[in-house]
Amino acid sequence: MKIGMSGTGLVQRASIDAITEHARQAVSDGFSSYWLAEHPTGGLDALMVLTVVGLQVPDIELGTAIVPTFPRHPMVLAGQTLTAQRAIGDRLTLGIGLSHAPMMAQLGIPFERPIGHLKDYLSILLPLLEKGSVDYTGELLSCQADSFFSPEVRCPVVVAALGPQALAVAGRMTDGTTLAWVGPRTIREHINPRLSEAAAAAGRPSPRIIASLPICVTDDEARVRARISKTLSMYGQLPSYKAMFEREGVSEPGELALVGEEDQVREQLAALAHAGVTDYAASEFVTSADEAQRTRALLKLAAAEN
């Protein structure tokens, strides 16, 4: 299991400089990848930020986790992705996802027929990224276009997929999935089998499973877990995540986090690897300088070992 870094905790600061420095430190510390989310109502464009980061920070995979699909036509996203890839080189991975009905409601966008939308979306996006052209008429989305780009190297695409239908689409059509708030039991028993089965049936390679969860090395596990649950409580209220919580047998975000002393956190990382996670994108949730130092030290060691 490769160890990467998530910059999503910095998104609300809307500071490109802070994210760039965070990514630069990730390279220095030996992490394999750097991931950034895009919140639908937050205004920070993940692909644009990663392009700025990539122009200043070499030698690390950069990925979105995720760009929501409903607000952006796949032709627009393909153009932006190809532009970013041309600017920073072939080290970009595009993570996309449906987001959540309540978030789309804030934008006045109906969250209708999400699986049909995802199939149509990928049927347009993938040919544009792979060949630079598409001729597709779907039930919900259509596009006939020729890009100015002639892609030389295919940009990998992963999909945030939780339910059986979304996992089947992701496995059949893309390079894998990117997960948030999904624990090892659910990955082992639900995500990995369904995703891998769909990929195998389509003759595709074994899929990537990129997982992001909060992590903190601390002597006060109960306090940190309670802080995570309180600070990030909204995630436990979103229906798709709530369903994953129920599968895992937990009720609060703090219960899913990787928290405890060094040996405990190492065991929790090992559980993710055993479940089939190929990439762990660490989201450091620390409440003191000591926790920050210990957490980063453990992650650097894990990255070096992998």
C-alpha contacts under 8 A as a table, 3 or more apart, distances in Angstrom:
res1	aa1	res2	aa2	distance
1	M	273	A	5.60
1	M	277	V	6.39
1	M	278	T	4.64
1	M	279	D	5.34
1	M	280	Y	6.88
1	M	306	N	6.42
2	K	31	F	8.00
2	K	32	S	6.61
2	K	278	T	6.19
2	K	279	D	4.70
2	K	280	Y	6.27
2	K	303	A	6.55
2	K	306	N	5.85
3	I	31	F	5.78
3	I	32	S	6.07
3	I	33	S	7.36
3	I	279	D	5.86
3	I	280	Y	5.08
3	I	281	A	6.23
3	I	282	A	7.23
3	I	299	L	7.37
3	I	302	A	7.00
3	I	303	A	5.14
3	I	306	N	7.49
4	G	26	A	7.89
4	G	31	F	4.99
4	G	32	S	5.10
4	G	33	S	4.45
4	G	34	Y	5.76
4	G	35	W	7.67
4	G	279	D	6.75
4	G	280	Y	5.83
4	G	281	A	4.50
4	G	282	A	6.11
4	G	303	A	7.87
5	M	23	A	7.91
5	M	26	A	6.64
5	M	31	F	6.73
5	M	32	S	7.94
5	M	33	S	6.18
5	M	34	Y	4.88
5	M	35	W	6.32
5	M	280	Y	7.77
5	M	281	A	4.68
5	M	282	A	4.72
5	M	283	S	6.61
6	S	9	G	7.44
6	S	34	Y	5.72
6	S	35	W	4.71
6	S	36	L	6.06
6	S	212	S	7.33
6	S	281	A	5.20
6	S	282	A	5.42
6	S	283	S	5.19
7	G	10	L	5.63
7	G	11	V	7.07
7	G	19	I	6.50
7	G	22	H	7.16
7	G	23	A	7.62
7	G	34	Y	7.00
7	G	35	W	5.99
7	G	36	L	5.24
7	G	37	A	7.68
7	G	283	S	7.16
8	T	11	V	5.23
8	T	35	W	7.28
8	T	36	L	5.13
8	T	37	A	5.39
8	T	283	S	7.43
9	G	12	Q	7.14
9	G	283	S	7.00
10	L	13	R	5.50
10	L	14	A	7.10
10	L	15	S	7.52
10	L	18	A	7.41
10	L	19	I	6.56
11	V	14	A	5.34
11	V	15	S	7.40
11	V	19	I	7.94
11	V	36	L	7.83
11	V	37	A	7.44
11	V	38	E	7.76
11	V	44	L	7.11
12	Q	42	G	7.35
14	A	44	L	6.40
15	S	18	A	5.26
15	S	19	I	6.43
16	I	19	I	5.14
16	I	20	T	6.03
16	I	49	V	6.37
16	I	52	V	7.91
16	I	53	V	7.92
17	D	20	T	5.07
17	D	21	E	6.18
18	A	21	E	5.22
18	A	22	H	6.12
19	I	22	H	4.96
19	I	23	A	6.17
19	I	53	V	7.60
20	T	23	A	5.14
20	T	24	R	6.11
20	T	52	V	7.78
20	T	53	V	5.12
20	T	56	Q	7.66
20	T	57	V	7.42
21	E	24	R	4.92
21	E	25	Q	6.20
22	H	25	Q	5.24
22	H	26	A	6.29
23	A	26	A	4.88
23	A	27	V	6.46
23	A	34	Y	6.42
23	A	53	V	7.37
23	A	57	V	7.11
24	R	27	V	5.27
24	R	28	S	6.42
24	R	57	V	5.73
25	Q	28	S	4.90
25	Q	29	D	6.06
26	A	29	D	5.13
26	A	30	G	6.37
26	A	31	F	5.47
26	A	34	Y	7.39
27	V	30	G	5.25
27	V	31	F	5.75
27	V	32	S	7.51
27	V	57	V	7.88
27	V	58	P	7.99
27	V	59	D	7.08
27	V	60	I	6.39
28	S	31	F	7.79
29	D	300	K	6.02
30	G	300	K	6.62
30	G	303	A	6.47
30	G	304	A	6.92
31	F	34	Y	7.83
31	F	60	I	7.68
31	F	300	K	7.28
31	F	303	A	5.95
32	S	60	I	5.88
32	S	61	E	6.45
32	S	303	A	7.71
33	S	60	I	5.39
33	S	61	E	4.45
33	S	62	L	5.82
33	S	63	G	7.45
33	S	281	A	7.70
34	Y	60	I	7.02
34	Y	61	E	6.20
34	Y	62	L	5.01
34	Y	63	G	6.23
34	Y	281	A	7.44
35	W	62	L	6.00
35	W	63	G	4.73
35	W	64	T	5.49
35	W	65	A	6.04
35	W	281	A	7.00
36	L	46	A	6.16
36	L	50	L	7.73
36	L	63	G	6.44
36	L	64	T	4.97
36	L	65	A	5.54
36	L	66	I	7.15
37	A	46	A	6.20
37	A	64	T	5.68
37	A	65	A	4.59
37	A	66	I	4.84
37	A	67	V	6.75
38	E	42	G	7.45
38	E	44	L	6.44
38	E	45	D	6.17
38	E	46	A	5.26
38	E	64	T	7.52
38	E	65	A	7.22
38	E	66	I	5.84
38	E	67	V	5.46
38	E	68	P	7.29
39	H	42	G	5.08
39	H	43	G	7.19
39	H	44	L	7.30
39	H	67	V	7.83
39	H	68	P	7.82
40	P	43	G	7.05
40	P	68	P	6.66
40	P	71	P	7.89
40	P	99	S	7.97
40	P	103	M	6.83
40	P	104	M	7.60
41	T	103	M	7.39
41	T	106	Q	7.55
41	T	107	L	7.38
44	L	49	V	7.72
45	D	48	M	5.45
45	D	49	V	6.20
46	A	49	V	5.13
46	A	50	L	6.07
46	A	64	T	6.40
46	A	67	V	7.21
47	L	50	L	5.09
47	L	51	T	6.12
47	L	64	T	6.86
47	L	80	Q	7.45
47	L	81	T	7.13
47	L	84	A	6.99
48	M	51	T	5.09
48	M	52	V	6.48
48	M	84	A	7.38
49	V	52	V	5.18
49	V	53	V	6.19
50	L	53	V	4.76
50	L	54	G	5.81
50	L	62	L	6.79
50	L	63	G	7.72
51	T	54	G	5.00
51	T	55	L	6.26
51	T	84	A	5.52
51	T	87	A	6.94
51	T	88	I	6.37
52	V	55	L	5.33
52	V	56	Q	6.76
53	V	56	Q	5.39
53	V	57	V	5.75
54	G	57	V	5.07
54	G	58	P	6.25
54	G	62	L	7.51
54	G	88	I	5.30
55	L	58	P	7.32
55	L	87	A	7.31
55	L	88	I	5.82
57	V	60	I	7.64
60	I	91	R	7.19
61	E	91	R	4.94
61	E	92	L	6.05
61	E	93	T	7.38
62	L	91	R	6.22
62	L	92	L	5.03
62	L	93	T	6.28
63	G	92	L	5.64
63	G	93	T	4.56
63	G	94	L	5.69
63	G	95	G	6.55
64	T	67	V	6.31
64	T	93	T	6.74
64	T	94	L	5.42
64	T	95	G	4.82
64	T	96	I	7.29
65	A	94	L	7.64
65	A	95	G	4.93
65	A	96	I	6.66
65	A	160	A	7.81
65	A	178	T	6.61
66	I	94	L	7.80
66	I	95	G	4.90
66	I	96	I	4.81
66	I	97	G	5.99
66	I	160	A	7.26
66	I	178	T	7.93
67	V	94	L	7.94
67	V	95	G	6.30
67	V	96	I	4.66
67	V	97	G	6.23
68	P	71	P	6.74
68	P	72	R	7.54
68	P	96	I	5.80
68	P	97	G	5.05
68	P	98	L	5.50
68	P	99	S	5.50
69	T	72	R	5.60
69	T	73	H	7.25
69	T	74	P	7.49
69	T	96	I	6.48
69	T	97	G	5.91
69	T	98	L	5.53
69	T	99	S	7.55
69	T	118	L	7.98
69	T	121	Y	7.70
70	F	73	H	7.34
70	F	98	L	6.57
70	F	104	M	7.68
70	F	109	I	7.40
70	F	111	F	7.90
71	P	109	I	7.47
72	R	76	V	6.50
72	R	77	L	6.53
73	H	76	V	5.34
73	H	77	L	6.46
73	H	121	Y	7.88
74	P	77	L	4.96
74	P	78	A	5.90
74	P	121	Y	5.91
74	P	122	L	7.71
74	P	124	I	6.25
74	P	125	L	5.17
75	M	78	A	5.08
75	M	79	G	6.20
75	M	124	I	7.13
75	M	125	L	6.48
75	M	128	L	7.51
75	M	143	C	7.48
75	M	145	A	7.98
76	V	79	G	5.22
76	V	80	Q	6.30
77	L	80	Q	5.09
77	L	81	T	6.00
77	L	125	L	7.60
78	A	81	T	5.05
78	A	82	L	6.04
78	A	125	L	5.88
78	A	128	L	6.27
78	A	129	L	6.15
79	G	82	L	5.27
79	G	83	T	6.10
79	G	147	S	7.48
80	Q	83	T	5.11
80	Q	84	A	6.17
81	T	84	A	5.10
81	T	85	Q	6.06
81	T	94	L	7.52
81	T	129	L	7.95
82	L	85	Q	5.01
82	L	86	R	6.08
82	L	129	L	6.87
82	L	149	F	7.15
82	L	151	P	7.54
83	T	86	R	5.19
83	T	87	A	6.27
84	A	87	A	5.07
84	A	88	I	6.22
84	A	92	L	7.99
85	Q	88	I	5.42
85	Q	89	G	5.29
85	Q	90	D	5.87
85	Q	91	R	7.37
85	Q	92	L	6.17
85	Q	155	C	7.71
86	R	89	G	5.60
86	R	90	D	7.52
88	I	91	R	7.38
88	I	92	L	7.92
89	G	92	L	7.45
90	D	153	V	6.81
90	D	155	C	7.25
92	L	155	C	6.47
92	L	156	P	7.39
93	T	155	C	6.10
93	T	156	P	5.05
93	T	157	V	5.94
93	T	158	V	7.53
94	L	155	C	7.07
94	L	156	P	6.22
94	L	157	V	4.79
94	L	158	V	6.32
95	G	157	V	5.78
95	G	158	V	4.77
95	G	159	V	5.61
95	G	160	A	7.15
95	G	177	T	7.92
95	G	178	T	6.85
96	I	157	V	7.51
96	I	158	V	6.46
96	I	159	V	5.06
96	I	160	A	6.28
97	G	159	V	5.50
97	G	160	A	4.83
97	G	161	A	7.31
98	L	114	P	6.98
98	L	118	L	7.36
98	L	160	A	7.46
99	S	103	M	7.13
99	S	104	M	7.55
100	H	103	M	5.41
100	H	104	M	6.36
100	H	111	F	7.82
100	H	238	L	7.33
100	H	240	S	7.69
101	A	104	M	5.13
101	A	105	A	6.08
101	A	110	P	7.70
101	A	111	F	5.39
102	P	105	A	4.99
102	P	106	Q	6.55
102	P	238	L	7.97
103	M	106	Q	5.25
103	M	107	L	6.95
104	M	107	L	5.13
104	M	108	G	6.31
104	M	109	I	5.18
104	M	110	P	6.69
104	M	111	F	6.51
105	A	108	G	4.86
105	A	109	I	5.67
105	A	110	P	6.60
105	A	111	F	7.59
106	Q	109	I	7.64
111	F	114	P	6.51
112	E	117	H	7.94
113	R	116	G	5.43
113	R	117	H	6.12
114	P	117	H	4.93
114	P	118	L	6.07
115	I	118	L	4.97
115	I	119	K	6.25
115	I	165	Q	6.93
115	I	166	A	6.39
116	G	119	K	5.19
116	G	120	D	6.24
116	G	139	E	7.71
116	G	140	L	7.20
117	H	120	D	5.26
117	H	121	Y	5.90
117	H	140	L	6.14
117	H	141	L	7.19
118	L	121	Y	4.95
118	L	122	L	6.14
118	L	166	A	7.99
118	L	169	V	7.93
119	K	122	L	5.38
119	K	123	S	6.11
119	K	169	V	6.92
120	D	123	S	5.00
120	D	124	I	6.46
120	D	138	G	5.79
120	D	139	E	7.43
120	D	140	L	6.71
120	D	141	L	5.72
120	D	142	S	7.47
121	Y	124	I	5.43
121	Y	125	L	6.04
121	Y	141	L	6.77
122	L	125	L	4.89
122	L	126	L	5.56
122	L	173	M	7.52
123	S	126	L	6.00
123	S	127	P	6.92
123	S	136	Y	7.15
124	I	127	P	6.01
124	I	128	L	6.60
124	I	134	V	6.25
124	I	135	D	7.79
124	I	136	Y	6.51
124	I	142	S	7.37
124	I	143	C	6.63
125	L	128	L	5.36
125	L	129	L	6.29
126	L	129	L	5.13
126	L	130	E	5.99
127	P	130	E	4.98
127	P	131	K	5.43
127	P	132	G	6.51
127	P	133	S	6.08
127	P	134	V	5.64
128	L	131	K	5.47
128	L	132	G	4.18
128	L	133	S	4.86
128	L	134	V	5.87
128	L	146	D	7.82
128	L	147	S	7.05
129	L	132	G	5.81
129	L	151	P	6.65
129	L	154	R	6.35
129	L	155	C	6.39
130	E	151	P	6.18
130	E	153	V	7.61
130	E	154	R	5.20
130	E	155	C	7.30
131	K	134	V	7.94
131	K	150	S	6.55
131	K	151	P	6.15
132	G	146	D	6.00
132	G	147	S	4.95
132	G	148	F	7.34
132	G	149	F	5.88
132	G	150	S	5.43
132	G	151	P	6.24
133	S	144	Q	7.71
133	S	145	A	5.63
133	S	146	D	4.32
133	S	147	S	5.82
134	V	143	C	6.73
134	V	144	Q	5.52
134	V	145	A	5.50
134	V	146	D	6.63
135	D	143	C	5.99
135	D	144	Q	4.38
135	D	145	A	6.65
136	Y	142	S	5.54
136	Y	143	C	5.47
136	Y	144	Q	6.25
137	T	141	L	6.85
137	T	142	S	4.40
137	T	143	C	6.46
138	G	141	L	5.22
138	G	142	S	5.24
139	E	142	S	7.66
147	S	150	S	7.31
151	P	154	R	6.56
156	P	174	T	7.67
156	P	175	D	6.27
157	V	174	T	5.73
157	V	175	D	5.67
157	V	176	G	7.44
158	V	170	A	7.14
158	V	174	T	5.79
158	V	175	D	5.33
158	V	176	G	4.84
158	V	177	T	4.86
158	V	178	T	6.28
158	V	208	R	7.90
159	V	170	A	5.88
159	V	174	T	7.26
159	V	176	G	6.45
159	V	177	T	4.68
159	V	178	T	5.95
160	A	177	T	5.31
160	A	178	T	4.87
160	A	179	L	5.82
161	A	166	A	5.10
161	A	167	L	5.19
161	A	170	A	6.85
161	A	177	T	6.07
161	A	178	T	7.21
161	A	179	L	7.20
162	L	166	A	6.42
162	L	167	L	6.28
162	L	179	L	7.85
162	L	191	I	6.97
162	L	240	S	7.18
162	L	244	M	7.59
163	G	166	A	5.43
163	G	167	L	6.11
163	G	240	S	7.88
164	P	167	L	5.14
164	P	168	A	6.16
164	P	194	R	6.89
165	Q	168	A	5.09
165	Q	169	V	6.36
166	A	169	V	5.14
166	A	170	A	6.09
167	L	170	A	5.01
167	L	171	G	5.97
167	L	177	T	7.87
167	L	191	I	7.17
167	L	194	R	6.32
167	L	195	L	5.27
167	L	198	A	7.74
168	A	171	G	5.23
168	A	172	R	6.03
168	A	194	R	6.61
168	A	195	L	6.03
168	A	198	A	5.31
168	A	199	A	7.97
169	V	172	R	5.19
169	V	173	M	5.91
169	V	174	T	7.77
169	V	198	A	7.63
170	A	173	M	5.45
170	A	174	T	5.20
170	A	175	D	7.37
170	A	176	G	6.01
170	A	177	T	6.67
170	A	195	L	6.98
170	A	198	A	7.97
171	G	174	T	5.91
171	G	175	D	7.05
171	G	176	G	5.95
171	G	177	T	7.98
171	G	194	R	7.89
171	G	195	L	4.79
171	G	196	S	6.40
171	G	197	E	7.49
171	G	198	A	4.78
171	G	199	A	4.33
171	G	202	A	7.92
171	G	204	R	7.98
171	G	207	P	6.85
172	R	198	A	5.18
172	R	199	A	4.90
172	R	200	A	8.00
172	R	201	A	7.41
172	R	202	A	5.39
172	R	204	R	7.29
173	M	199	A	7.77
173	M	202	A	7.95
175	D	205	P	7.89
175	D	207	P	5.38
175	D	208	R	6.21
176	G	195	L	7.39
176	G	207	P	4.39
176	G	208	R	4.54
176	G	209	I	5.90
177	T	207	P	7.47
177	T	208	R	6.25
177	T	209	I	5.18
177	T	210	I	6.22
178	T	209	I	5.97
178	T	210	I	4.53
178	T	211	A	5.88
178	T	212	S	7.94
179	L	182	V	6.39
179	L	209	I	7.40
179	L	210	I	5.96
179	L	211	A	4.66
179	L	212	S	6.17
180	A	211	A	5.98
180	A	212	S	5.10
180	A	213	L	6.30
181	W	212	S	7.07
181	W	213	L	6.09
181	W	235	Y	7.91
181	W	241	Y	6.65
181	W	244	M	7.60
181	W	245	F	7.77
181	W	253	P	7.21
181	W	256	L	6.87
182	V	186	T	6.49
182	V	187	I	6.80
182	V	211	A	7.49
182	V	213	L	7.78
182	V	241	Y	7.70
182	V	244	M	6.13
182	V	245	F	7.23
182	V	248	E	7.73
182	V	256	L	7.40
183	G	186	T	5.56
183	G	187	I	6.28
183	G	244	M	7.99
183	G	245	F	7.95
183	G	248	E	6.21
183	G	256	L	5.96
183	G	272	L	7.63
184	P	187	I	5.01
184	P	188	R	5.95
184	P	248	E	7.86
184	P	271	A	6.11
184	P	272	L	5.12
184	P	275	A	5.56
185	R	188	R	5.15
185	R	189	E	6.01
185	R	247	R	7.98
185	R	248	E	5.94
185	R	275	A	6.99
186	T	189	E	5.28
186	T	190	H	5.28
186	T	191	I	6.42
186	T	244	M	7.01
186	T	247	R	6.07
186	T	248	E	5.54
187	I	190	H	5.53
187	I	191	I	4.54
187	I	192	N	5.56
187	I	272	L	7.98
187	I	275	A	5.84
187	I	276	G	7.08
187	I	277	V	7.69
188	R	191	I	6.47
188	R	192	N	5.65
188	R	193	P	7.19
188	R	274	H	7.78
188	R	275	A	4.27
188	R	276	G	6.41
189	E	192	N	6.83
189	E	193	P	6.59
190	H	193	P	5.89
190	H	194	R	6.26
191	I	194	R	5.66
191	I	195	L	5.97
192	N	195	L	5.28
192	N	196	S	5.80
192	N	209	I	7.70
192	N	275	A	7.55
192	N	276	G	6.38
193	P	196	S	5.28
193	P	197	E	5.92
194	R	197	E	5.22
194	R	198	A	6.27
195	L	198	A	5.34
195	L	199	A	6.26
195	L	207	P	7.22
196	S	199	A	5.05
196	S	200	A	6.05
196	S	206	S	6.33
196	S	207	P	6.39
197	E	200	A	5.19
197	E	201	A	6.14
198	A	201	A	5.17
198	A	202	A	6.31
199	A	202	A	5.19
199	A	203	G	6.24
199	A	204	R	5.00
199	A	205	P	6.71
199	A	206	S	6.67
199	A	207	P	6.82
200	A	203	G	4.98
200	A	204	R	5.68
200	A	205	P	7.05
200	A	206	S	7.29
201	A	204	R	7.60
204	R	207	P	7.85
208	R	277	V	7.45
208	R	278	T	5.74
208	R	279	D	7.42
209	I	276	G	7.06
209	I	277	V	4.97
209	I	278	T	5.24
209	I	279	D	6.34
210	I	277	V	6.18
210	I	278	T	6.10
210	I	279	D	4.64
210	I	280	Y	5.83
210	I	281	A	6.91
211	A	277	V	6.59
211	A	279	D	6.34
211	A	280	Y	5.05
211	A	281	A	5.97
212	S	280	Y	5.89
212	S	281	A	4.73
212	S	282	A	5.90
212	S	283	S	6.51
213	L	256	L	7.27
213	L	257	A	5.71
213	L	258	L	7.01
213	L	281	A	7.34
213	L	282	A	6.41
213	L	283	S	5.88
214	P	257	A	4.94
214	P	258	L	6.12
214	P	282	A	6.60
214	P	283	S	4.62
214	P	284	E	5.64
214	P	285	F	5.67
215	I	257	A	5.88
215	I	258	L	4.55
215	I	259	V	5.71
215	I	265	V	7.92
215	I	282	A	6.56
215	I	283	S	5.96
215	I	284	E	5.05
215	I	285	F	5.71
215	I	286	V	7.81
215	I	295	T	7.34
216	C	224	V	7.81
216	C	258	L	6.36
216	C	259	V	4.93
216	C	260	G	6.79
216	C	265	V	7.87
216	C	284	E	6.19
216	C	285	F	5.65
216	C	286	V	5.68
216	C	291	E	6.58
216	C	292	A	7.61
216	C	295	T	5.57
217	V	259	V	5.83
217	V	260	G	5.27
217	V	261	E	5.24
217	V	262	E	6.00
217	V	265	V	6.80
217	V	286	V	7.93
217	V	291	E	5.66
217	V	292	A	7.79
217	V	294	R	5.91
217	V	295	T	4.87
218	T	221	E	6.10
218	T	224	V	7.83
218	T	259	V	6.94
218	T	260	G	5.26
218	T	261	E	5.31
218	T	262	E	7.87
218	T	291	E	5.62
218	T	294	R	7.79
219	D	260	G	6.45
219	D	261	E	5.82
220	D	223	R	5.61
220	D	224	V	6.51
220	D	260	G	7.15
221	E	224	V	5.35
221	E	225	R	6.11
221	E	259	V	5.95
221	E	260	G	5.00
221	E	261	E	7.78
222	A	225	R	5.26
222	A	226	A	6.13
223	R	226	A	5.17
223	R	227	R	6.20
224	V	227	R	4.97
224	V	228	I	6.20
224	V	254	G	7.75
224	V	259	V	7.43
224	V	286	V	7.97
224	V	287	T	7.73
225	R	228	I	5.12
225	R	229	S	6.21
225	R	254	G	4.33
225	R	255	E	6.52
225	R	257	A	7.18
225	R	259	V	7.09
226	A	229	S	5.11
226	A	230	K	6.18
226	A	254	G	6.10
227	R	230	K	5.16
227	R	231	T	5.95
227	R	254	G	7.43
228	I	231	T	5.19
228	I	232	L	5.76
228	I	233	S	7.71
228	I	253	P	6.54
228	I	254	G	4.94
228	I	257	A	7.97
228	I	285	F	7.74
229	S	232	L	5.48
229	S	233	S	5.27
229	S	252	E	5.68
229	S	253	P	4.93
229	S	254	G	4.49
229	S	255	E	7.73
230	K	233	S	5.29
232	L	235	Y	6.12
232	L	236	G	7.88
232	L	253	P	6.74
233	S	236	G	5.60
233	S	237	Q	7.07
233	S	252	E	7.13
233	S	253	P	6.58
234	M	237	Q	5.23
234	M	238	L	6.83
235	Y	238	L	5.53
235	Y	241	Y	6.59
235	Y	242	K	7.73
235	Y	253	P	7.10
236	G	239	P	7.91
236	G	241	Y	6.17
236	G	242	K	5.35
236	G	245	F	7.45
236	G	251	S	7.23
236	G	252	E	6.05
236	G	253	P	6.17
237	Q	241	Y	7.39
237	Q	242	K	6.11
238	L	241	Y	5.55
238	L	242	K	5.89
239	P	242	K	4.95
239	P	243	A	6.20
240	S	243	A	5.32
240	S	244	M	6.72
241	Y	244	M	5.04
241	Y	245	F	6.23
242	K	245	F	4.93
242	K	246	E	6.29
242	K	251	S	7.85
243	A	246	E	5.16
243	A	247	R	6.38
244	M	247	R	5.01
244	M	248	E	6.23
245	F	248	E	5.11
245	F	249	G	6.11
245	F	250	V	5.21
245	F	251	S	5.94
245	F	252	E	7.57
246	E	249	G	4.98
246	E	250	V	6.01
246	E	251	S	6.92
247	R	250	V	7.85
250	V	255	E	6.29
250	V	256	L	7.40
251	S	255	E	7.36
252	E	255	E	5.66
252	E	256	L	7.47
253	P	256	L	5.54
253	P	257	A	6.84
254	G	257	A	5.31
258	L	265	V	5.75
258	L	268	Q	6.06
258	L	269	L	7.45
259	V	264	Q	7.35
259	V	265	V	5.85
260	G	263	D	7.85
260	G	264	Q	5.45
260	G	265	V	5.70
261	E	264	Q	5.37
261	E	265	V	6.23
262	E	265	V	5.29
262	E	266	R	6.14
262	E	294	R	7.99
262	E	298	L	7.05
263	D	266	R	5.13
263	D	267	E	6.27
264	Q	267	E	5.14
264	Q	268	Q	6.35
265	V	268	Q	4.93
265	V	269	L	6.19
266	R	269	L	5.09
266	R	270	A	6.17
266	R	298	L	7.94
267	E	270	A	4.98
267	E	271	A	6.23
268	Q	271	A	5.03
268	Q	272	L	6.59
269	L	272	L	5.26
269	L	273	A	6.49
270	A	273	A	5.05
270	A	274	H	6.07
271	A	274	H	5.03
271	A	275	A	6.13
272	L	275	A	5.06
272	L	276	G	6.63
272	L	277	V	5.62
273	A	276	G	5.33
273	A	277	V	4.98
273	A	278	T	6.80
274	H	277	V	7.28
277	V	280	Y	6.86
284	E	292	A	7.76
284	E	295	T	7.40
286	V	289	A	7.82
286	V	291	E	5.60
286	V	292	A	5.56
286	V	295	T	7.93
287	T	291	E	6.56
287	T	292	A	7.51
288	S	291	E	5.25
288	S	292	A	6.25
289	A	292	A	4.99
289	A	293	Q	6.16
290	D	293	Q	5.22
290	D	294	R	6.16
291	E	294	R	5.19
291	E	295	T	5.84
292	A	295	T	5.26
292	A	296	R	6.10
293	Q	296	R	5.38
293	Q	297	A	6.06
294	R	297	A	5.07
294	R	298	L	6.21
295	T	298	L	5.30
295	T	299	L	6.28
296	R	299	L	5.06
296	R	300	K	6.05
297	A	300	K	5.17
297	A	301	L	6.27
298	L	301	L	5.16
298	L	302	A	6.22
299	L	302	A	4.99
299	L	303	A	6.06
300	K	303	A	5.06
300	K	304	A	6.17
301	L	304	A	5.12
301	L	305	E	6.24
302	A	305	E	5.11
302	A	306	N	6.32
303	A	306	N	5.21
